Amino acid sequence: MTTHSAYDTVRKYHEAWTSGDIDAAMGCVSDDIRCRAPGVDLESKDAYREFIGGFAPMLTGIGDIAEFVDGDRVALFYYPQTAATSTTPAAEYFTVTGGKITESVLIFDRLSYGPPSQA
């Protein structure tokens, strides 16, 4: 039996959702995930899928900044690139239990991901 670290689980999740493979990403997520994000608290895998699935199609690229690991907790910092921005950073702090992501705290500037300025 292969044991995956919290880091392996989070990287698999991150690479899946940022490439548009929401099904593979959700394979890394617990059914009862809790996520805190700007303007919303999510309390289930279905709600989380809808949230991530709604944003993923807007990605035009991803720029990684840094990763930090402390046992079952992993932090990722990156630039989600969209038509509106390529330089607005995002941060996610994950807790992994039993090989699945059980908690996520997502931090980003919601206004930066709005429609591109017409100016």
C-alpha positions as CSV (number, residue, x, y, z in Angstrom):
1,M,0.0,0.0,0.0
2,T,1.3,3.4,-0.9
3,T,1.1,6.3,1.6
4,H,0.8,9.8,0.2
5,S,1.9,12.8,2.2
6,A,-0.3,15.8,2.8
7,Y,1.9,17.6,0.3
8,D,1.3,14.9,-2.4
9,T,-2.4,15.2,-1.9
10,V,-2.5,19.0,-2.1
11,R,-0.2,19.1,-5.1
12,K,-2.4,16.5,-6.9
13,Y,-5.5,18.6,-6.1
14,H,-3.8,21.9,-7.2
15,E,-2.5,20.5,-10.4
16,A,-5.9,19.0,-11.3
17,W,-8.1,22.0,-10.6
18,T,-5.7,24.5,-12.3
19,S,-5.6,22.3,-15.4
20,G,-9.5,22.1,-15.4
21,D,-9.8,18.5,-14.2
22,I,-12.4,19.2,-11.5
23,D,-13.3,15.5,-11.1
24,A,-9.6,14.6,-10.4
25,A,-9.4,17.5,-8.0
26,M,-12.5,16.4,-6.1
27,G,-10.9,13.0,-5.7
28,C,-8.5,14.6,-3.3
29,V,-11.2,16.3,-1.2
30,S,-13.2,14.9,1.8
31,D,-17.0,14.7,1.5
32,D,-17.3,17.0,4.5
33,I,-14.7,19.6,3.5
34,R,-14.9,23.0,5.1
35,C,-13.7,26.0,3.2
36,R,-13.4,29.6,4.2
37,A,-13.0,32.0,1.2
38,P,-13.7,35.7,0.7
39,G,-17.4,36.2,1.0
40,V,-18.4,32.5,1.4
41,D,-18.1,29.6,3.8
42,L,-18.5,26.2,2.2
43,E,-19.5,23.1,4.1
44,S,-19.6,20.2,1.7
45,K,-17.8,18.6,-1.3
46,D,-20.7,19.6,-3.6
47,A,-20.5,23.2,-2.6
48,Y,-16.7,23.2,-2.9
49,R,-17.0,21.6,-6.4
50,E,-19.4,24.3,-7.5
51,F,-17.1,27.0,-6.2
52,I,-13.9,25.7,-7.7
53,G,-15.6,24.5,-10.9
54,G,-17.0,28.0,-11.4
55,F,-13.6,29.7,-11.3
56,A,-11.4,27.1,-13.0
57,P,-12.7,27.8,-16.6
58,M,-11.5,31.5,-16.2
59,L,-7.9,30.4,-15.7
60,T,-5.5,31.3,-18.5
61,G,-2.4,30.2,-16.5
62,I,-0.9,29.7,-13.1
63,G,2.2,31.1,-11.6
64,D,3.5,29.4,-8.5
65,I,5.2,31.5,-5.8
66,A,5.9,29.3,-2.8
67,E,4.8,26.2,-0.8
68,F,5.1,25.5,2.9
69,V,4.5,22.1,4.6
70,D,4.0,21.4,8.3
71,G,2.9,17.8,8.8
72,D,-0.7,17.5,7.7
73,R,-0.9,21.2,6.8
74,V,0.2,22.7,3.5
75,A,0.2,26.3,2.3
76,L,0.3,27.3,-1.4
77,F,0.9,30.8,-2.7
78,Y,0.4,31.4,-6.4
79,Y,-0.9,33.8,-9.1
80,P,-4.1,32.6,-10.7
81,Q,-4.0,34.2,-14.1
82,T,-7.2,35.3,-15.8
83,A,-8.3,37.8,-18.5
84,A,-8.6,40.3,-15.6
85,T,-5.3,39.8,-13.9
86,S,-2.0,37.9,-13.9
87,T,-0.4,39.5,-10.9
88,T,-3.0,39.1,-8.1
89,P,-1.7,36.6,-5.6
90,A,-3.8,33.9,-3.9
91,A,-3.0,31.8,-0.9
92,E,-4.5,28.5,0.3
93,Y,-4.0,26.8,3.6
94,F,-5.0,23.2,3.6
95,T,-5.5,20.5,6.3
96,V,-5.2,16.9,5.1
97,T,-6.7,14.0,7.1
98,G,-6.6,10.4,6.0
99,G,-5.3,11.4,2.6
100,K,-8.1,13.9,1.8
101,I,-8.3,17.6,2.1
102,T,-10.6,18.3,5.0
103,E,-10.2,22.1,5.4
104,S,-9.2,25.0,3.2
105,V,-8.7,28.6,3.9
106,L,-8.5,30.5,0.6
107,I,-7.4,34.1,0.5
108,F,-7.5,36.4,-2.6
109,D,-8.8,39.8,-3.6
110,R,-12.2,39.2,-5.2
111,L,-12.3,42.6,-7.0
112,S,-9.1,41.8,-8.9
113,Y,-10.9,38.9,-10.6
114,G,-13.8,40.9,-11.9
115,P,-14.2,41.8,-15.6
116,P,-11.2,43.5,-17.2
117,S,-11.2,47.3,-17.0
118,Q,-12.4,49.0,-20.2
119,A,-10.0,51.9,-19.7
